[in-house]
Amino acid sequence: MSLILTVAIVATMPAVTADTLDSVTVVASRRPQPVASVLADVTVIEREQIDISQAPDLLELLRRLPGVDFARTGGSGQQTSAFLRGSNFNHVLFLVDGVRVASANTGAAAFEHLPIDQIERIEIVRGPRASYYGSDAIGGVIAITTRERVGGAALLRIGSQGRGAALAAYGVSGDRGALSVQVGGENYDGFSSQTPDGFSYDPDDDGYKNRNLGLRARLTLGSQRLSFSGLATDSDSEFDQGESHADQYAIGATLEGPISDPWSHRLSVGSARDDLDTPAFFARFLTRRQQLDWVNDVEFASAQHVVFGVNLQRERGENLDTFAAPATRVFRESLQHQAVFAAWQGANGNFDHELVVRYDDHESFGGEVTAQAALGWRFDGGRVFASWGEGLRAPNLNELYSPGFSGLFGGNPDLDPEHSRSAELGVDWRMDEFDLGANVYRTRIRDLVVFEGGQTFQAINIARAAIDGVELTLDRNVGAWSFGTSATWQHPRNEDTDAELLRRPEHKAAVDLGYRFETGIHVGGDVAYVSERADFGADLGSYSVVGLHADWPFAEGWTLGARLSNIGDRDYQWAAGFAAPGAEAIVTLSWQQQP
């Protein structure tokens, strides 16, 4: 009831939201579709919206979205976990230009190192997508598209706590193709990542450095288009016990276009690397992954599509003990994975439908079939849809093969994959100047991997999780004003013990307000509320934070932007024993060569 009242109160106020029914998504159904016709809950964030927000990192940009929660052990660049609809952090599939970037060792994506200035577009699909993508997509998919530049560009950013960032970019584009390159760097002096009640508190500042390189190229070959993308980051993160060095890249190449009049295809190959070295813990983790995807789309009748494809994947993980030179190998293992899928998508009159089946052959657990189905009905000004889907997560290499710590918390090569089943009912309704969205969902997960086996706490399959939730959004545009509100209620819990799943709030609400002057100046504000959450040995208190932002295109190609975050200097935590940023001020000067 309190959540409904929150939405009702802020409905009279209007703001900028990333979600729009007019956007196009590629990730949700493996082919381009308007968001309004996709039978799933999708948010699309374009570069213009990223610029308006003046957010310095992905967490600041995404934290107000419904159904998206975060935990971070300090400021920018510190270890960050993302939760979609109350599922685990390793239940979210992260893609960078279509390439999987999660660590094969831990199953987590270190997206805290993804530079926001390298990003052109973000698509977030809530709910299981295992039938399209296989493992890891129990909670949903977060897909990032990197930037393609035309002409020269530069950026300079300064802010509180020693924040500084700079980039330079240049790109050329013609009838036959394009080529662009962007080089960036960031430095952040930060603050103490732990609070005095943290297990290893040290009051010194814990800083962060990031160097990054982005490349994009494309070439037209008759009716086909060949494209290449690459993103590499090199970063250093300080914490109260030492420092970690992370070296990552994701590169991919794609050939796509029509094969015949009704048949188009997309053939992609990709490679990802994630190296994490933490000398204070004498540990180094290395991940290598290669993948091949071939997706085909055949329109066999008016508004009827068959989408089918194959996926090949090989991943290798390695753990090194660096206590003495030369380093000692703790484990080195690899896994192979093959899959095929087929989907029938289409419309008949006012009804839309989707049916997907996938077969995965994974080296760690053998063959597995997943499916999903959805039905939607379009009415004047909106639509309603119902969906059901299965999810899947393969055990990661740590869970399978790690020897643990002195025999404790060791892996188990006999683990089964985690499975989920989800049902959802969604409504999108456009009423004059209002866009209303409501989604109700229910997810049950079984065979969760937990380190609770016997006296040595070995990894085993025993636990079950239950997640029920409601998401509400209301957007309104009146002249130069834009308004947006959202609210989330969810109940993520261990179904065996009824204990809350850690670091996931039951209630969350956000309000965004923006105004654009005739001069082009845009100003806005945002408010976010997060309720109490359980954590390891503690409860995290509820909090509300307020932010202000503005951008001013003061000359041709030049923009001056600013953001004030947590202007009330609220004291709150994303994780027990770890600090969150206080009040911060950021100013950004950017230039883009005009055509």
C-alpha atoms as one frame of an Amber mdcrd trajectory, in Angstrom:
protein
   0.000   0.000   0.000   2.813   2.436   0.880   4.391   1.735  -2.503   1.140
   2.481  -4.349   0.741   5.729  -2.380   4.298   6.717  -3.271   3.555   6.320
  -6.973   0.238   8.133  -6.652   1.887  11.103  -4.942   4.728  11.486  -7.423
   2.399  10.929 -10.386   1.529  14.600 -10.233   5.195  15.396 -10.853   6.838
  14.678 -14.185  10.746  13.479 -15.242  13.270  11.929 -17.520  13.232   8.152
 -17.699  15.232   5.868 -19.932  12.314   3.633 -20.809  10.383   4.490 -23.978
   7.945   2.449 -26.017   9.299   4.078 -29.192  12.815   2.631 -28.800  14.078
  -0.437 -30.654  15.620  -3.431 -28.890  17.817  -6.115 -30.447  18.709  -8.072
 -27.319  15.237  -9.100 -26.104  14.337 -11.406 -29.006  17.594 -11.622 -31.026
  16.188  -9.409 -33.799  15.351  -5.673 -34.064  11.902  -4.928 -32.633  10.167
  -1.868 -31.196  10.014  -2.074 -27.409   6.231  -1.634 -27.678   5.918  -4.995
 -29.478   8.379  -7.060 -27.403   6.748  -9.466 -24.968   9.148  -8.620 -22.147
   9.986  -5.744 -19.814  12.751  -3.749 -21.522  14.584  -0.509 -20.742  16.670
   1.197 -23.435  19.073   3.996 -22.534  20.508   6.040 -25.402  23.644   8.207
 -25.336  21.605  11.404 -25.097  20.057  10.194 -21.855  23.494   9.274 -20.473
  24.723  12.786 -21.249  21.678  14.399 -19.610  22.204  12.406 -16.413  25.853
  13.553 -16.095  26.462  10.250 -14.263  30.168   9.457 -13.683  29.713   5.658
 -13.742  27.210   2.913 -14.529  25.998   2.506 -10.960  25.016   6.171 -10.709
  23.252   5.923 -14.075  21.275   2.725 -13.439  20.588   2.656  -9.703  17.176
   4.380  -9.952  15.738   1.953 -12.516  12.941  -0.349 -11.316  14.003  -3.919
 -10.582  17.723  -3.050 -10.687  19.684  -3.126  -7.392  23.361  -2.736  -6.564
  25.922  -3.433  -3.865  29.348  -1.802  -3.935  32.259  -1.931  -1.485  33.151
   1.759  -1.596  33.324   4.420  -4.313  33.795   4.321  -8.086  35.837   1.353
  -9.276  35.259  -0.779  -6.176  33.765  -4.259  -6.485  30.150  -3.944  -7.619
  27.316  -6.459  -7.853  24.110  -5.975  -9.855  20.840  -7.760  -9.063  17.930
  -7.954 -11.520  14.509  -8.616 -10.011  15.979  -9.968  -6.801  18.051 -12.713
  -8.411  21.733 -13.317  -7.608  24.526 -11.191  -9.083  25.646 -14.168 -11.206
  22.099 -14.574 -12.576  22.580 -11.520 -14.827  24.050 -11.980 -18.299  26.372
  -9.083 -19.226  27.167  -8.450 -22.884  29.531  -5.878 -24.384  28.861  -5.590
 -28.116  27.376  -9.080 -27.912  30.396 -10.610 -26.128  29.944 -12.276 -22.720
  32.231 -10.574 -20.208  31.606 -12.386 -16.893  34.507 -14.138 -15.193  34.549
 -17.880 -15.838  35.976 -18.309 -12.329  33.377 -16.402 -10.293  30.533 -15.930
 -12.774  30.443 -12.193 -11.959  30.958  -9.362 -14.446  33.321  -6.642 -13.220
  31.242  -3.932 -14.838  32.594  -1.361 -12.355  35.507  -1.034 -14.809  33.328
  -0.319 -17.875  33.886   3.394 -18.642  30.617   5.257 -19.123  32.151   7.527
 -21.757  32.742   4.504 -24.019  29.045   3.537 -24.019  26.541   4.450 -26.734
  23.542   2.396 -25.665  22.323   0.099 -22.891  19.527  -2.459 -23.154  18.167
  -4.085 -20.013  15.793  -7.037 -20.329  14.167  -8.143 -17.076  13.159 -11.771
 -16.732  14.689 -15.035 -17.975  16.259 -15.114 -21.443  17.918 -18.533 -21.172
  16.066 -19.873 -24.211  17.772 -17.209 -26.324  21.146 -16.968 -24.547  21.644
 -20.054 -22.404  23.375 -19.870 -19.043  23.376 -16.884 -16.660  20.186 -15.123
 -17.826  17.912 -16.149 -14.905  17.336 -12.543 -13.805  17.772 -10.958 -17.212
  20.298  -9.390 -19.575  22.269  -6.144 -19.506  23.726  -5.440 -22.951  26.108
  -2.562 -23.674  26.894  -1.137 -27.107  30.084   0.901 -27.394  30.363   4.215
 -29.213  31.078   4.830 -32.880  32.502   8.317 -33.387  32.263  10.600 -36.418
  34.773  13.443 -36.440  36.849  14.543 -33.492  35.729  14.572 -29.867  37.227
  15.375 -26.478  36.126  15.448 -22.850  37.470  16.737 -19.553  35.800  15.950
 -16.199  36.765  17.114 -12.701  35.007  16.530  -9.414  35.107  16.071  -5.673
  37.465  13.621  -3.967  40.083  14.019  -6.655  37.930  12.810  -9.521  39.340
  13.514 -12.968  38.726  12.034 -16.397  39.730  12.812 -19.962  39.235  11.303
 -23.405  40.097  11.950 -27.006  38.334  10.359 -29.964  38.254  10.514 -33.730
  36.225   8.726 -36.367  35.645   8.762 -40.110  32.568   7.522 -41.926  31.746
   7.043 -45.610  29.481   5.144 -47.968  31.545   1.956 -47.716  32.319   1.948
 -44.009  33.562   3.671 -40.894  36.442   3.636 -38.426  36.673   5.242 -35.001
  38.973   5.128 -31.989  38.560   6.522 -28.465  41.164   6.697 -25.701  40.190
   7.608 -22.155  41.439   7.683 -18.609  40.074   8.291 -15.122  41.587   9.014
 -11.730  39.681   9.055  -8.444  41.308   9.663  -5.062  38.134   8.407  -3.356
  37.619   7.844   0.351  38.142   5.005   2.805  36.248   2.074   1.314  35.489
   0.655   4.774  33.773   2.216   7.742  35.211   1.975  11.294  33.150  -1.171
  11.892  34.656  -2.854   8.810  36.796  -5.958   9.318  40.014  -4.264   8.098
  39.315  -0.553   8.439  42.108   1.848   7.485  41.153   5.545   7.363  43.280
   6.370   4.297  41.661   7.122   0.924  41.158   4.200  -1.455  41.589   5.464
  -4.992  40.933   4.176  -8.479  42.598   4.519 -11.872  41.289   3.366 -15.234
  42.831   3.515 -18.706  40.621   2.445 -21.615  40.645   2.073 -25.384  37.657
   1.627 -27.678  37.748   0.687 -31.372  34.937   0.286 -33.873  35.023  -0.392
 -37.612  32.544  -1.466 -40.281  32.729  -2.223 -43.971  29.946  -2.768 -46.515
  30.497  -5.847 -48.705  27.665  -5.911 -51.213  24.530  -6.740 -49.249  26.550
  -7.749 -46.186  28.088  -5.605 -43.488  31.287  -6.596 -41.697  31.863  -4.877
 -38.347  34.463  -5.001 -35.603  34.428  -3.731 -32.029  36.917  -3.797 -29.200
  36.996  -2.408 -25.674  40.033  -2.758 -23.415  40.420  -1.489 -19.846  43.383
  -1.450 -17.511  42.548  -0.451 -13.933  43.911  -0.257 -10.392  41.624  -0.307
  -7.340  42.886   0.401  -3.845  41.196  -1.083  -0.792  41.972  -1.102   2.923
  44.249  -4.144   2.669  46.044  -3.353  -0.560  45.375  -2.956  -4.259  43.948
  -4.984  -7.145  44.942  -4.709 -10.784  42.380  -5.685 -13.441  43.143  -6.116
 -17.115  40.118  -6.762 -19.343  39.118  -6.780 -22.990  36.164  -7.770 -25.148
  36.545  -7.933 -28.926  34.111  -9.130 -31.553  33.531  -9.313 -35.295  30.169
  -9.648 -37.035  29.005 -10.369 -40.570  25.318  -9.612 -41.110  22.795  -8.929
 -43.825  20.170 -10.578 -46.039  20.719 -14.064 -47.432  17.549 -13.858 -49.515
  14.481 -11.623 -49.551  12.832 -13.049 -46.401  16.011 -14.375 -44.739  18.648
 -12.368 -42.868  21.465 -13.545 -40.623  24.059 -12.369 -38.114  27.308 -14.345
 -37.679  29.423 -13.194 -34.724  32.673 -14.294 -33.154  33.998 -12.870 -29.919
  36.730 -13.162 -27.344  36.933 -11.849 -23.783  39.688 -11.750 -21.185  39.546
 -10.894 -17.492  42.750 -10.898 -15.406  42.522  -9.924 -11.736  45.683  -9.735
  -9.617  45.462  -9.009  -5.863  48.949  -9.247  -4.316  47.652  -8.651  -0.768
  45.765 -11.954  -0.996  48.511 -13.669  -3.077  45.839 -14.446  -5.671  45.557
 -14.012  -9.408  42.518 -15.076 -11.436  42.566 -15.354 -15.232  39.618 -15.917
 -17.566  39.619 -16.562 -21.313  36.434 -17.040 -23.343  35.793 -17.541 -27.063
  32.314 -17.643 -28.582  30.550 -18.012 -31.908  26.912 -17.091 -32.551  24.954
 -17.506 -35.767  21.432 -16.105 -35.600  18.980 -16.301 -38.495  15.664 -14.507
 -39.008  13.202 -15.787 -41.627   9.936 -13.944 -42.258   7.747 -16.673 -43.715
   4.423 -14.802 -43.698   3.135 -11.360 -42.928   4.406 -10.468 -39.432   5.529
 -14.065 -38.764   9.186 -14.790 -37.994  11.220 -17.874 -37.279  14.437 -16.974
 -35.464  16.954 -19.774 -35.028  20.627 -20.108 -34.324  23.619 -21.947 -32.917
  26.058 -21.004 -30.182  29.545 -22.384 -29.518  31.513 -21.352 -26.464  34.772
 -22.279 -24.798  35.933 -20.832 -21.494  39.071 -21.329 -19.473  39.808 -20.231
 -15.944  42.980 -20.245 -13.913  43.796 -19.441 -10.283  47.408 -18.733  -9.296
  48.932 -18.506  -5.802  51.469 -15.638  -5.996  52.856 -15.966  -2.445  56.246
 -16.997  -3.803  57.945 -16.700  -7.185  57.302 -18.400  -9.466  53.536 -18.441
  -8.886  51.895 -21.792  -8.107  48.882 -22.929 -10.069  45.885 -23.633  -7.794
  43.720 -24.868 -10.663  43.389 -24.487 -14.407  40.262 -25.822 -16.053  38.245
 -25.314 -19.224  34.674 -25.977 -20.301  33.016 -26.306 -23.700  29.424 -25.589
 -24.519  27.265 -25.989 -27.639  23.634 -24.969 -28.130  20.873 -24.572 -30.717
  17.635 -22.606 -30.393  14.522 -21.802 -32.416  11.817 -19.202 -31.838   8.467
 -18.467 -33.457   7.539 -14.806 -33.132   4.605 -13.090 -34.755   1.349 -11.194
 -34.711  -2.204 -12.126 -35.653  -4.562  -9.184 -35.571  -4.206  -7.577 -32.156
  -2.407 -10.583 -30.680   1.372 -11.099 -30.457   2.983 -14.418 -29.616   6.387
 -15.918 -28.895   7.539 -19.495 -28.390  11.220 -20.396 -27.883  12.995 -23.707
 -27.294  16.729 -24.190 -26.717  18.973 -27.199 -26.221  22.304 -26.733 -24.420
  25.066 -29.330 -24.298  27.412 -28.244 -21.504  30.551 -30.098 -20.491  29.815
 -29.760 -16.767  26.209 -31.043 -16.725  25.350 -32.538 -20.132  22.194 -31.758
 -22.090  19.486 -29.344 -20.964  16.305 -28.021 -22.606  14.835 -24.617 -21.730
  11.714 -22.955 -23.107   9.708 -19.784 -22.850   6.368 -18.593 -24.193   4.468
 -15.315 -24.213   1.175 -13.927 -25.492   0.242 -10.262 -25.831  -2.874  -8.309
 -26.758  -2.687  -4.807 -28.222  -5.498  -2.347 -27.574  -5.973   1.289 -28.441
  -3.100   3.080 -26.689  -1.405   0.094 -25.100  -0.945  -3.620 -24.648  -1.039
  -6.357 -22.047   1.145  -9.488 -22.092   1.694 -12.659 -20.120   4.879 -14.705
 -20.248   6.426 -17.833 -18.804  10.075 -18.760 -19.038  12.761 -21.068 -17.734
  16.211 -19.953 -16.631  19.540 -21.715 -16.335  22.948 -21.083 -14.762  25.905
 -23.384 -15.146  28.227 -23.687 -12.113  31.310 -21.521 -12.495  34.843 -22.869
 -12.317  35.369 -21.828  -8.691  32.239 -23.729  -7.672  33.339 -26.792  -9.632
  37.092 -27.035  -9.099  38.447 -24.605  -6.497  40.318 -26.393  -3.664  39.074
 -23.675  -1.316  40.999 -22.308   1.649  42.846 -24.995   3.582  40.210 -27.460
   2.396  37.254 -25.236   3.351  34.751 -23.827   0.824  36.022 -26.111  -1.914
  34.422 -26.784  -5.281  32.393 -29.805  -6.333  32.651 -31.207  -9.900  29.327
 -33.057  -9.442  27.215 -29.899  -9.158  24.022 -29.583 -11.182  23.037 -26.335
 -12.921  20.669 -23.916 -11.242  17.156 -23.787 -12.723  14.386 -21.223 -12.572
  10.801 -20.790 -13.700   9.248 -17.346 -13.971   5.800 -16.022 -14.810   4.980
 -12.389 -15.564   1.981 -10.216 -16.344   2.709  -6.793 -17.849   0.732  -3.753
 -18.986   1.921  -0.734 -21.002  -0.653   2.004 -21.505  -0.145   5.316 -23.272
  -2.792   7.868 -22.244  -2.342  11.232 -23.935   0.763  12.627 -22.204   1.141
   9.707 -19.784   2.973   6.392 -20.227   1.976   3.875 -17.562   3.707   0.539
 -17.027   2.979  -2.233 -14.533   4.640  -5.639 -14.211   3.885  -8.427 -11.743
   6.244 -11.417 -11.644   6.898 -14.645  -9.782  10.207 -16.567  -9.916  11.203
 -19.846  -8.321  14.838 -21.028  -8.415  15.990 -24.506  -7.443  19.373 -26.213
  -7.068  21.023 -22.998  -5.939  24.744 -23.532  -5.389  25.724 -22.856  -1.777
  28.916 -23.532   0.188  27.252 -25.511   2.979  28.320 -29.102   2.381  29.414
 -31.117   5.428  32.078 -29.967   7.871  34.212 -28.402   5.099  31.447 -26.231
   3.607  31.842 -27.727   0.156  29.761 -26.389  -2.745  26.489 -28.332  -3.034
  23.036 -28.006  -4.601  20.387 -27.691  -1.926  18.859 -24.264  -1.615  15.770
 -22.846  -3.258  14.852 -19.217  -3.754  11.478 -17.538  -4.242  11.026 -14.032
  -5.622   7.743 -12.189  -6.054   7.570  -8.615  -7.239   5.705  -5.659  -8.685
   7.199  -2.830 -10.771   5.340   0.384 -11.595   6.412   3.243 -13.875   4.692
   6.476 -14.832   6.143   8.971 -17.326   4.694  12.278 -18.424   5.816  15.010
 -20.847   4.290  18.484 -20.868   5.945  20.952 -23.211   9.526  21.481 -22.073
   8.907  19.502 -18.858   9.608  15.797 -18.559   8.642  13.672 -15.551   9.187
  10.086 -14.563   8.466   7.971 -11.527   9.001   4.324 -10.700   8.430   2.050
  -7.740   9.437  -1.538  -7.007   8.145  -3.994  -4.449   9.882  -7.364  -4.272
  10.227 -10.236  -1.827  13.436 -12.190  -2.570  13.891 -14.973  -0.021  15.370
 -18.370   0.662  12.364 -20.645   0.231  13.793 -23.249   2.596  14.366 -20.894
   5.545  12.266 -17.837   4.572  15.362 -15.675   5.179  15.771 -12.579   3.015
  18.271 -12.763   0.176  21.127 -10.427   1.014  21.518  -6.843  -0.173  18.182
  -6.703  -2.024  15.583  -4.177  -0.776  11.882  -4.966  -0.588  10.897  -1.415
  -1.554  12.420   1.085  -3.919  11.130   4.274  -5.537  12.550   7.026  -7.748
  11.461  10.353  -9.191  13.102  12.268 -12.045  12.244  15.808 -13.138  13.663
  17.736 -16.095  13.175  20.990 -17.995  14.749  22.146 -21.270  14.967  25.872
 -21.979  14.654  27.328 -25.474  18.384  28.057 -25.339  19.030  24.291 -25.133
  20.011  24.309 -21.464  18.648  21.269 -19.639  18.275  21.103 -15.853  16.932
  18.268 -13.760  16.752  16.567 -10.422  16.308  13.041  -9.127  15.349  11.389
  -5.868  15.866   7.720  -4.988  14.571   5.773  -1.997  15.804   2.305  -0.987
  14.382   0.361   1.952  16.213  -1.741   4.546  18.168  -4.782   3.371  19.745
  -7.764   5.071  23.489  -8.321   4.800  26.147 -10.565   6.326  25.706 -10.225
  10.063  23.933  -6.866   9.834  20.953  -4.980   8.466  21.519  -2.094   6.071
  19.343   0.913   6.853  16.967   2.574   4.433  18.079   5.779   2.723  17.034
   8.504   0.301  19.456  10.465  -1.879  18.851  13.568  -3.983  20.767  14.625
  -7.081  20.786  17.645  -9.398  22.180  17.835 -12.917  22.456  20.299 -15.807
  24.000  20.576 -19.251  24.498  23.686 -21.368  25.377  23.575 -25.101  27.047
  27.003 -24.966  28.672  26.941 -28.430  28.644  24.821 -31.566  29.878  21.387
 -30.556  30.656  22.447 -26.970  28.712  21.367 -23.865  29.259  22.149 -20.214
  27.642  19.744 -17.748  27.445  19.447 -13.977  26.099  17.035 -11.392  25.589
  17.251  -7.637  25.053  13.824  -6.082  23.754  13.078  -2.596  23.315  16.798
  -1.944  22.056  16.093   1.578  25.341  14.275   2.315  23.369  11.292   3.581
  25.311   8.541   5.338  24.291   5.136   3.966  25.747   1.784   2.898  25.465
  -0.601  -0.050  27.291  -3.345   1.880  27.850  -3.853   5.613  31.142  -2.373
   6.815  31.697  -0.422   3.581  31.175   3.266   2.907  29.137   4.896   0.141
  29.892   8.303  -1.408  28.826  11.445   0.432  28.029  14.704  -1.334  29.877
  14.967  -4.669  30.180  17.680  -7.314  31.229  16.915 -10.896  31.776  19.265
 -13.863  32.248  17.996 -17.437  33.373  19.919 -20.516  32.902  18.082 -23.818
  33.431  18.858 -27.486  32.161  17.032 -30.555  33.130  18.074 -34.059  30.042
  19.032 -36.037  29.486  17.672 -39.568
